[in-house]
Amino acid sequence: MNRFQRPRKWIQISLRGAVPAWAVLLLLVVAGQLAFRHALMAGVLAAVLAGLIAWRPARLRDALRRRVDVLAAEAEDPGRPNASDGLNRAFDRLVRVWRERAERLAAEASEQPRIMDILPDPVLLVGGDRRVTQANRSARDLAGIDLAGYDLATGLRNPELLAAVDAVLAGEPGRSMEISFPVPVERHYAVRVEPLGADSPDAVVVMFHDLTALEQTERMRTDFVANVSHELKTPLASLMGYIETLQGPAREDAEAQARFLAIMDEQARRMARLVDDLLSLSRIEMDEHARPTDSVSIDTLLNETASLLEPQATKRDLQIKIDLPDGLASLAADRDQLAEVFENLIGNAIRYGGEGGAVRVSARPEPAGHITISVEDEGEGIPAEHIPRLTERFYRVDPARSRERGGTGLGLAIVKHIVSRHRGRLLIESESGKGSRFSVTLPTAPVLETTL
C-alpha cells in the first residue's frame, strides 16, 4: 500500500467504524433529545475514534493476509526467493544440529552396554540403593545371572565386597581389596570400588580383575620349591649321616664302609637324576613354543630305546616286546626329546610292572597323518582318582614306593611338556589289578614330493 492509498484506507475504516454511532445520534436528533449541531460534532469524533481503534488491527490483518499469500506462492513455486529464507535456513540448521546431537546421545546410550560387554573383566554399576543398574557379560558370567535390577547381594554374597560398596555409597573414598569365591570353582579377584563421579553421587562402579591364574601359578611355584627342597633334603641328610658315621665309628670297619658307600652312591645318583630331570624340564618349557620339524624314524627310535633299557628289564625279570607294523611314516619330532618320552614311559612300565611279565610297545597309524605309540605294562594298575594328576610335578600315587624304585616324580611332567611341544596328545588308561597303558599320538613328518 503506497502513501496515497493509506489515508483513503483510513477514512474508509473510520466511516465503517462510526456507522453504529451515527445511527444512535440520528435517533437522538429525531427524538428531540440532541441538537443537530451537537450530533454532527459527536459523529465526527466517533468516526475519528473508530478509525484510531480499528486501524492497527486492520494493518495486522492485511499483513497476515499478505504473508499467507506469499507462503501460498512459495508453496506453488519452491524456487522463488523470499525475505525469510535466511531465517528459515538458520532455524533448519539449528533443528538439524539438535536432532543430530540427540541421535548421537541416543546411539552412545545404546552402545554403552555393548562397549561394557567387550571388557574382559567384570564391571558393575551400582545405584544408591545397592541395586545393580548395569552389568557386563563377564559380570553376568561371574554371578551366574544378570544382576541388572537386583540387589548386589543377590549374586555376589561376599561380606567384604558388600561392606565396601555400602561404605563408598555412604560417601567414603574408593577402596581396593582381594576376595575369593569358593564355588562353583575357586576364583580369586582384585576388586576396586569407586564413586561414579560428581554427576552421579549416589552410584559406584565395581571393577574386578581375575587373579586366579596368578594365584595358581604362585601356588605351583611354592609347591615346586617345597617339593624340590624335600626331594633334595632327604638324600642330602642321608649322605651327611653316612659321612659322619664313616668319619667316626665306622672309620676302621671295612664291611660297614662298603655298605655305607653303596648307599651313599645310590643317594647321590638319586640326587643326580633329580637335578637332570629338573634341568630337562626347564629346557623343554623354554622350547615348548617352537614346534620341531625334524624327521624321526619311530621304529628305529623305539628299538634303540628298548635296547638301552633292556638291562633294567632283565633285573626285574621282564621282557620288552615291540610290535610295530611295516611302513610306519616318520614323525615330525625332536629326536632327543622323543627318546626322553619313551625312556620315561618304558622305564615307568619296567619300574612298576609286575615281575616276570612283559612290557609291550606298539604303534598304529591314525587318520589325518598321525601315529599312536602305546606302552603297556602288567602291573597293579592306577586307581582312577589318581590318573588326572599323574602329569603334575612330583605327584606320586605311592611316594615311598616311587622313591624306593628310583622315581623322581617328574617323568610324566616331562612327557606331557614334550608331547605338548610336538602338538600331540597323551592318553593314560589304567584299571586296578590289570596294568596301565600310556598312549602318545604324534603328527607324522610331511612327505616331500619330487618332480623328475
RAHU-V294625 format. One record per backbone hydrogen bond with DSSP energy under -1.0 kcal/mol. CO is the residue of the C=O (numbers start at 1). NH is the residue of the N-H. Records with the same first field share a line. If there is no record, write none. Layout:
CO = NH / NH
This chain:
2 = 6
5 = 9
6 = 10
7 = 11
8 = 12
9 = 13
10 = 14
11 = 15
12 = 16
13 = 17
14 = 18
18 = 22
19 = 23
20 = 24
21 = 25
22 = 26
23 = 27
24 = 28
25 = 29
26 = 30
27 = 31
28 = 33 / 34
29 = 32
35 = 39
36 = 40
37 = 41
38 = 42
39 = 43
40 = 44
41 = 45
42 = 46
43 = 47
44 = 48
45 = 49
46 = 50
47 = 51
48 = 52
49 = 53
50 = 54
51 = 55
54 = 58
55 = 59
56 = 60
57 = 61
58 = 62
59 = 63
60 = 64
61 = 65
62 = 66
63 = 67
64 = 68
65 = 69
66 = 70
67 = 71
68 = 72
69 = 73
70 = 74
71 = 75
72 = 76
73 = 77
77 = 80
82 = 85
84 = 88
85 = 89
86 = 90
87 = 91
88 = 92
89 = 93
90 = 94
91 = 95
92 = 96
93 = 97
94 = 98
95 = 99
96 = 100
97 = 101
98 = 102
99 = 103
100 = 104
101 = 105
102 = 106
103 = 107
104 = 108
105 = 109
106 = 110
107 = 111
108 = 112
111 = 115
112 = 116
113 = 117
114 = 118
122 = 208
123 = 136
124 = 206
125 = 133 / 134
126 = 204
127 = 130
130 = 152
131 = 127
132 = 149
134 = 125
136 = 140
137 = 141
138 = 142
139 = 143
140 = 144
147 = 150
150 = 132
151 = 154
152 = 156
156 = 158
158 = 162
159 = 163
160 = 164
161 = 165
162 = 166
163 = 167
164 = 168
165 = 169
166 = 170
167 = 172
168 = 171
175 = 193
177 = 191
179 = 189
181 = 187
187 = 181
188 = 211
189 = 179
190 = 209
191 = 177
192 = 207
193 = 175
194 = 205
200 = 203
203 = 196
204 = 126
205 = 194
206 = 124
207 = 192
209 = 190
211 = 215
212 = 216
213 = 217
214 = 218
215 = 219
216 = 220
217 = 221
218 = 222
219 = 223
220 = 224
221 = 225
222 = 226
223 = 227
224 = 228
225 = 229
226 = 230
227 = 231
228 = 232
229 = 233
230 = 234
232 = 236
233 = 237
234 = 238
235 = 239
236 = 240
237 = 241
238 = 242
239 = 243
240 = 244
241 = 245
242 = 246
243 = 247
245 = 250
248 = 251
253 = 257
254 = 258
255 = 259
256 = 260
257 = 261
258 = 262
259 = 263
260 = 264
261 = 265
262 = 266
263 = 267
264 = 268
265 = 269
266 = 270
267 = 271
268 = 272
269 = 273
270 = 274
271 = 275
272 = 276
273 = 277
274 = 278
275 = 279
276 = 280
277 = 281
278 = 282
279 = 283
280 = 284
281 = 285
282 = 286
283 = 287
287 = 290
294 = 333
296 = 331
297 = 301
298 = 302
299 = 303
300 = 304
301 = 305
302 = 306
303 = 307
304 = 308
305 = 309
309 = 313
310 = 314
311 = 315
312 = 316
313 = 318
314 = 317
316 = 356
319 = 359
321 = 361
323 = 363
330 = 445
331 = 296 / 333
334 = 338
335 = 339
336 = 340
337 = 341
338 = 342
339 = 343
340 = 344
341 = 345
342 = 346
343 = 347
344 = 348
345 = 349
346 = 350
347 = 351
348 = 352
349 = 353
354 = 357
357 = 319
359 = 321
360 = 376
361 = 323
362 = 374
364 = 372
366 = 370
369 = 444
370 = 366
371 = 442
372 = 364
373 = 440
374 = 362
375 = 438
376 = 360
380 = 433
383 = 386
386 = 389
387 = 390
389 = 392
392 = 395
398 = 402
399 = 403
400 = 404
401 = 405
402 = 407
403 = 406
409 = 394
410 = 414
411 = 415
412 = 416
413 = 417
414 = 418
415 = 419
416 = 420
417 = 421
418 = 422
419 = 424
420 = 423
425 = 441
427 = 439
429 = 437
431 = 434
435 = 431
436 = 377
437 = 429
438 = 375
439 = 427
440 = 373
441 = 425
442 = 371
443 = 332
